[in-house]
Amino acid sequence: MKRTTVSILCLLVWAYGLHAAELTMTLPEGSLTIEQAHRITMDNSPTVQQAIARILAANARLGQAQSAWWPTIAAQGQHLESYASMQLDWAPNTRIRGSMHRSSCGVQLTWRLFDGFARRANILAAEWAVEQSQQLLSDTQRLLLEAVSTAFYGAQLARENMGIARQNQQFNRTLETDARTRWAAGSVAEAEMLNFSVRALQAESDFLDAERNFKVACTVLAELMAMPEATLPRDIYPTGSNKTLVRDLPDYEAQVAYALEHRPDLKALTSNILSLREQLRSRRAAYAPKIDLTAGADYLFQGDGGYVDQDEHSSYVGITARWDLFSGGRRGQEVLQARAEIRAAEAQRRQAILTVHSAVRQAIDNAQTAHATFTRQQQAYELTQRIRDHVETSYRTGVASLTRLNEAQTDLVRVAGAAASSRIQYVLALEKLKAETGRILREVN
């Protein structure tokens, strides 16, 4: 009875294993390289387009500031119909009633000759604001490229794990077939055959987990690349990972020097400080007088006001000056506000410099550790592969036990996954370093 129960259980597991074997364990193939992913992102990303629109807005504000050099010409006109009723003091019994109309028009030119150099300061402030917006665009691109690299290599890592799980499944299915033949001949126990079926099913579960991670990474990548419906077509899945890695690790001093010179966020902060300084000059100019050149021409026609219509023509030209002597302390407070904003911006830049030093140092430390880890994991994988092959040969000849083969295969799967992960982590560490220094922008451009 006990043997019959075990046999039925064996057949059920075998039948389920045959059904599970119908799982299509095909590795995704694509032609998308990291360079192409970067280029598509730069061309299509709405985030980049927003930053470009901000540059256009900053250029428009610069044009507004430059318009202060030109005179202002204004035209005006009016037409009035009026009715008057008057009672004269010297003739109390007499009331005079009448209507009249009045039409006038004119044109006036105003050209500011002096404003305490506020115009020049406003224009320089706007120019630095344009530069700041351009650097913010570059920084947006830098962060986007870093995110694309993370998603791209995450998809490659998931694909590597899918390949490892498939190899593990194929290995256990092969041994399952051999064990089934030997079990039918009565040379091995039923549990030994079931062992390979269970491990093959577990490998298929690992494949499905890795496939899910691959799909998630591709979805994130498609969103960053602004693909329609955030879907990455199968024909442009990421390519397989490159086995050739950079061996020369970067130097900290050289990397941080490059970052301090080329990081767009630092340049944007510098431009902001310079813009604020020009705004301070503009606010100081409020203490100076304002001198304008004024010229114009007017025409007036007034009818029905009496026996004679009135028709006037006039023109004028002159210089006017205005000097605000007291404003309730408003100008002084504006200057204090500008100085405080400059101090805040300078402190923000000092903090950003510290952050760059820290980020570059961490990126280099991560790259060095990842490189050392990858070297050892690769050696461990090669040795574990040899050990597993020897144990498999010994098992097939009846020398090694099933337990030892399971241990060797488990170790191989674990080490293979660790080796693939360490290789991708090393590549990601180098990409992170490029992003922290700003070199990633030079490669894309």
C-alpha positions in Angstrom: 0.0 0.0 0.0 2.8 2.4 0.9 4.7 1.6 -2.3 1.5 2.2 -4.3 1.0 5.6 -2.7 4.5 6.7 -3.4 4.2 5.5 -7.0 1.0 7.6 -7.5 2.8 10.6 -5.9 5.7 10.1 -8.2 3.5 9.9 -11.3 1.6 13.1 -10.2 4.8 15.0 -9.7 6.2 13.7 -13.0 2.9 14.7 -14.8 3.1 18.2 -13.3 6.7 18.4 -14.3 5.8 17.6 -17.9 3.1 20.3 -17.8 5.5 22.8 -16.3 8.0 22.0 -18.9 5.7 23.6 -21.4 6.8 27.0 -20.0 8.6 28.9 -22.8 12.0 29.8 -21.3 13.1 32.0 -24.1 15.6 34.7 -23.4 14.6 38.2 -24.6 16.7 39.4 -27.5 16.9 43.0 -28.6 19.2 45.5 -30.4 18.9 48.5 -28.1 22.3 49.7 -26.9 23.0 52.0 -24.0 24.0 54.7 -26.4 20.8 54.4 -28.4 18.8 54.5 -25.2 20.5 57.7 -24.1 20.0 59.3 -27.5 16.3 58.4 -27.7 15.7 59.7 -24.1 17.4 63.1 -25.0 15.2 63.4 -28.1 11.8 62.4 -26.6 11.8 63.0 -22.9 9.1 65.5 -21.8 11.4 66.4 -18.9 14.0 67.6 -21.4 11.4 69.5 -23.3 10.3 71.3 -20.2 13.8 72.4 -19.5 14.1 73.6 -23.1 10.9 75.6 -22.7 12.4 77.2 -19.5 15.4 78.3 -21.6 13.0 80.0 -24.1 11.2 81.7 -21.3 14.5 83.0 -19.9 15.5 84.3 -23.3 12.1 86.1 -23.5 12.8 87.7 -20.1 16.2 88.8 -21.4 14.5 90.4 -24.4 12.2 92.3 -22.1 15.2 93.6 -20.1 16.9 94.7 -23.3 13.9 96.6 -24.5 14.6 99.2 -21.8 17.3 100.7 -24.0 14.6 101.8 -26.5 12.2 104.6 -26.2 8.6 104.1 -25.5 6.1 105.6 -28.0 2.5 105.9 -27.0 -0.6 107.3 -28.8 -3.7 108.5 -27.2 -7.1 109.9 -28.3 -10.5 110.8 -27.0 -13.9 112.2 -28.0 -16.3 113.7 -25.5 -19.9 114.9 -25.9 -20.9 117.2 -23.1 -24.0 119.1 -22.0 -23.9 122.1 -19.7 -26.5 124.0 -17.8 -25.5 127.2 -16.0 -27.2 129.8 -14.0 -25.3 133.1 -13.9 -25.0 135.0 -10.6 -25.4 138.3 -12.3 -28.5 137.2 -14.1 -30.5 135.0 -11.6 -33.5 134.7 -13.9 -31.5 133.5 -16.8 -30.2 129.9 -17.4 -27.9 129.0 -20.1 -28.0 125.6 -21.7 -25.8 124.1 -24.4 -23.9 121.2 -25.6 -20.4 120.8 -27.0 -18.1 118.1 -28.2 -14.4 117.8 -27.7 -11.9 115.6 -29.7 -8.2 115.2 -29.0 -5.4 113.0 -30.0 -1.6 112.9 -29.6 1.6 110.9 -29.6 4.3 110.9 -27.0 7.9 109.6 -26.9 9.7 108.9 -23.7 13.3 107.8 -23.7 15.0 107.1 -20.4 18.5 108.7 -20.4 19.7 107.7 -16.9 18.3 105.3 -14.2 21.4 104.7 -12.1 22.6 101.9 -14.4 19.6 99.7 -13.5 19.0 98.7 -17.1 22.5 97.4 -17.5 22.2 95.4 -14.3 18.8 94.0 -15.2 20.1 92.8 -18.6 23.2 91.1 -17.1 20.9 89.5 -14.5 18.7 88.2 -17.3 21.7 86.9 -19.2 23.0 85.0 -16.2 19.4 83.6 -15.8 19.6 82.3 -19.3 22.9 80.6 -18.6 21.4 79.1 -15.4 18.5 77.7 -17.3 20.8 76.2 -19.9 22.9 74.5 -17.2 19.8 73.2 -15.5 18.9 71.6 -18.8 22.3 69.9 -18.8 21.8 68.8 -15.2 18.3 67.4 -16.1 19.9 65.4 -18.9 22.6 64.2 -16.6 20.1 62.8 -14.1 18.0 61.3 -16.8 21.0 59.5 -18.4 21.9 58.1 -15.0 18.3 56.8 -14.5 18.3 55.3 -18.0 21.6 53.5 -17.3 20.3 52.1 -14.1 17.1 50.8 -15.8 19.1 49.5 -18.8 21.6 47.5 -16.8 18.9 46.4 -14.4 17.2 44.8 -17.5 20.5 43.2 -18.4 21.0 41.8 -14.9 17.5 40.3 -15.0 18.2 38.7 -18.4 21.4 37.2 -16.9 19.4 35.7 -14.1 16.9 34.3 -16.6 19.7 32.6 -18.4 21.1 31.2 -15.2 17.6 29.9 -14.2 17.2 28.3 -17.7 20.5 26.5 -17.5 19.6 25.3 -14.0 16.3 24.0 -15.3 17.8 22.3 -18.3 20.5 20.6 -16.1 17.8 19.3 -13.7 15.5 18.1 -16.5 18.4 16.2 -18.1 19.2 14.5 -14.8 15.5 13.9 -14.2 15.3 12.0 -17.5 18.3 10.0 -16.7 17.0 9.3 -13.2 13.6 8.2 -14.5 15.3 5.7 -16.7 17.4 4.4 -13.9 14.4 4.3 -11.6 12.4 2.3 -14.1 15.3 -0.1 -14.1 15.2 -0.3 -10.3 18.7 1.1 -9.8 17.7 4.3 -8.0 15.1 5.3 -5.5 11.9 7.2 -6.5 12.9 10.1 -4.2 16.0 10.6 -6.3 14.0 11.1 -9.5 11.5 13.4 -7.7 14.4 15.5 -6.4 15.3 16.6 -9.9 11.7 17.3 -10.8 11.3 19.6 -7.8 14.6 21.4 -8.5 13.6 21.9 -12.2 10.3 23.4 -11.0 12.2 25.7 -8.6 14.4 26.8 -11.5 11.4 27.6 -13.6 10.0 29.7 -10.7 13.4 31.5 -10.5 13.1 32.2 -14.3 9.6 33.7 -13.9 10.9 36.0 -11.1 13.8 37.1 -13.2 11.4 37.6 -16.2 9.2 39.8 -14.0 12.2 41.9 -13.0 13.1 42.2 -16.7 9.7 43.4 -17.6 9.6 45.9 -14.8 13.0 47.3 -15.8 11.9 47.5 -19.5 8.8 49.4 -18.4 10.8 51.9 -16.4 13.2 52.3 -19.4 10.3 52.8 -21.8 8.9 55.5 -19.5 12.3 57.3 -19.3 12.6 57.0 -23.1 9.1 58.4 -23.5 7.9 55.4 -25.6 4.2 55.3 -26.4 2.2 53.9 -23.5 5.5 53.3 -21.6 5.9 50.1 -23.5 9.2 48.9 -24.9 8.8 47.0 -28.2 10.4 43.5 -28.2 12.6 44.3 -31.2 14.3 47.1 -29.2 14.8 45.2 -25.9 18.3 45.9 -24.4 21.1 43.9 -25.8 22.9 41.3 -23.7 25.5 42.4 -21.2 29.1 43.1 -22.4 31.6 40.7 -21.0 34.5 43.0 -21.6 34.9 45.4 -18.7 37.1 48.4 -18.0 40.0 47.4 -15.9 41.7 50.8 -15.1 40.0 52.4 -12.1 39.8 56.2 -12.2 41.8 58.5 -9.9 39.9 60.5 -7.3 41.7 63.8 -7.7 41.3 63.8 -11.4 37.6 62.9 -11.2 36.7 65.5 -8.6 38.6 68.2 -10.4 36.7 67.4 -13.6 33.4 67.4 -11.7 34.0 70.8 -10.0 34.7 72.3 -13.5 32.0 70.6 -15.5 29.1 69.6 -13.2 26.1 71.6 -14.7 24.4 72.0 -11.3 27.4 73.8 -9.9 27.5 76.0 -13.0 23.8 76.7 -12.6 24.4 77.8 -8.9 27.3 80.0 -10.0 25.1 81.6 -12.7 22.4 82.2 -10.1 24.8 83.9 -7.7 26.0 86.2 -10.5 22.4 87.0 -11.5 21.5 87.8 -7.9 24.5 90.2 -7.7 23.3 92.1 -10.7 19.8 92.2 -9.2 21.4 93.8 -6.1 23.0 96.5 -8.4 19.6 97.1 -9.9 18.0 97.6 -6.5 20.7 100.0 -5.5 20.0 102.1 -8.6 16.7 103.0 -7.0 18.5 105.6 -4.9 19.6 107.4 -8.1 17.4 110.0 -10.0 15.7 109.0 -13.3 16.1 111.3 -16.2 13.9 111.0 -19.3 13.7 112.7 -22.7 10.1 113.5 -23.5 8.7 114.6 -26.9 5.2 114.6 -28.3 2.5 116.3 -30.4 -1.1 116.9 -29.5 -4.2 118.0 -31.5 -7.4 119.4 -29.9 -10.8 120.3 -31.6 -13.7 121.7 -29.6 -16.9 122.6 -31.3 -20.4 124.0 -30.4 -18.9 125.9 -27.5 -19.8 129.3 -28.8 -19.7 131.2 -32.0 -16.3 130.0 -32.9 -14.9 126.4 -32.9 -11.6 125.8 -31.2 -8.8 124.1 -33.1 -5.4 123.7 -31.4 -2.1 122.1 -32.4 0.9 121.7 -30.1 4.2 119.9 -29.9 6.8 119.8 -27.3 10.3 118.3 -26.4 12.1 118.4 -23.1 13.9 116.6 -20.3 12.2 115.5 -17.1 13.9 114.3 -13.9 12.4 112.4 -11.0 14.3 111.6 -7.7 12.5 109.7 -5.0 13.8 111.1 -1.8 11.8 109.0 0.6 10.0 105.6 0.1 9.3 104.5 3.7 12.4 102.3 3.8 11.3 100.1 0.9 14.5 100.5 -1.1 16.7 99.7 1.9 14.7 96.5 2.6 15.0 95.5 -1.1 18.8 95.8 -0.9 18.9 93.8 2.3 16.7 91.1 0.7 19.0 90.9 -2.3 22.1 90.5 0.0 20.5 87.8 2.0 19.5 85.9 -1.2 23.1 86.1 -2.4 24.4 84.7 0.9 21.9 81.9 0.8 22.9 81.1 -2.8 26.6 81.1 -1.9 26.0 78.7 1.0 24.0 76.5 -1.3 26.9 76.3 -3.7 29.4 75.5 -0.9 27.1 72.7 0.2 26.8 71.5 -3.4 30.6 71.4 -3.7 30.8 69.2 -0.5 28.1 67.0 -2.0 30.2 66.6 -5.2 33.3 65.6 -3.3 31.3 63.1 -1.3 29.4 61.7 -4.3 32.6 61.2 -6.4 34.5 59.6 -3.5 31.6 57.2 -2.9 31.3 56.4 -6.6 35.0 55.6 -6.8 34.9 53.5 -3.6 31.9 51.6 -5.0 33.6 51.1 -8.3 36.8 49.8 -6.6 34.8 47.4 -4.4 32.6 46.3 -7.3 35.7 45.6 -9.4 37.4 43.6 -6.6 34.1 41.7 -5.9 33.6 40.9 -9.6 37.2 39.5 -9.9 36.7 37.2 -7.0 33.1 36.2 -8.0 34.3 35.4 -11.5 37.1 33.2 -10.2 34.7 31.5 -7.8 32.3 30.9 -10.7 35.0 29.2 -12.8 36.1 27.0 -9.9 32.5 26.1 -8.9 31.8 25.2 -12.6 34.7 22.8 -12.6 33.6 21.3 -9.2 30.0 20.8 -10.4 31.2 19.1 -13.6 33.4 16.7 -11.6 30.6 15.9 -9.2 28.2 15.3 -12.0 30.6 12.9 -13.7 31.1 11.1 -10.3 27.3 11.0 -9.8 26.7 9.5 -13.2 29.3 6.8 -12.5 27.8 6.1 -9.1 30.7 7.5 -7.0 29.1 10.7 -5.7 25.8 10.9 -3.9 22.7 12.8 -5.0 23.1 15.1 -2.0 26.6 16.1 -3.1 25.4 16.8 -6.7 22.5 19.0 -5.3 25.0 20.9 -3.2 27.4 21.4 -6.2 24.5 22.5 -8.5 23.1 24.9 -5.9 26.5 26.4 -5.3 26.9 26.9 -9.1 23.6 28.6 -9.5 24.3 30.9 -6.5 27.8 31.8 -7.7 26.7 32.3 -11.3 24.1 34.8 -10.1 26.6 36.5 -7.9 29.1 36.8 -10.7 26.5 38.2 -13.1 25.3 40.6 -10.5 28.8 41.8 -9.6 29.6 42.4 -13.2 26.5 44.5 -13.7 27.1 46.3 -10.4 30.6 47.2 -11.6 29.3 48.6 -14.8 26.6 50.5 -12.9 29.3 51.9 -10.5 31.3 53.3 -13.5 28.1 54.8 -14.9 27.3 56.4 -11.6 30.8 57.8 -11.5 30.3 59.3 -15.0 27.1 60.8 -13.9 28.6 62.3 -10.7 31.4 63.9 -12.6 29.4 65.0 -15.6 31.4 62.9 -18.1 28.2 61.1 -19.1 27.1 64.3 -20.9 30.3 64.5 -22.9 29.8 60.9 -24.1 26.2 61.5 -25.2 27.0 64.8 -26.9 
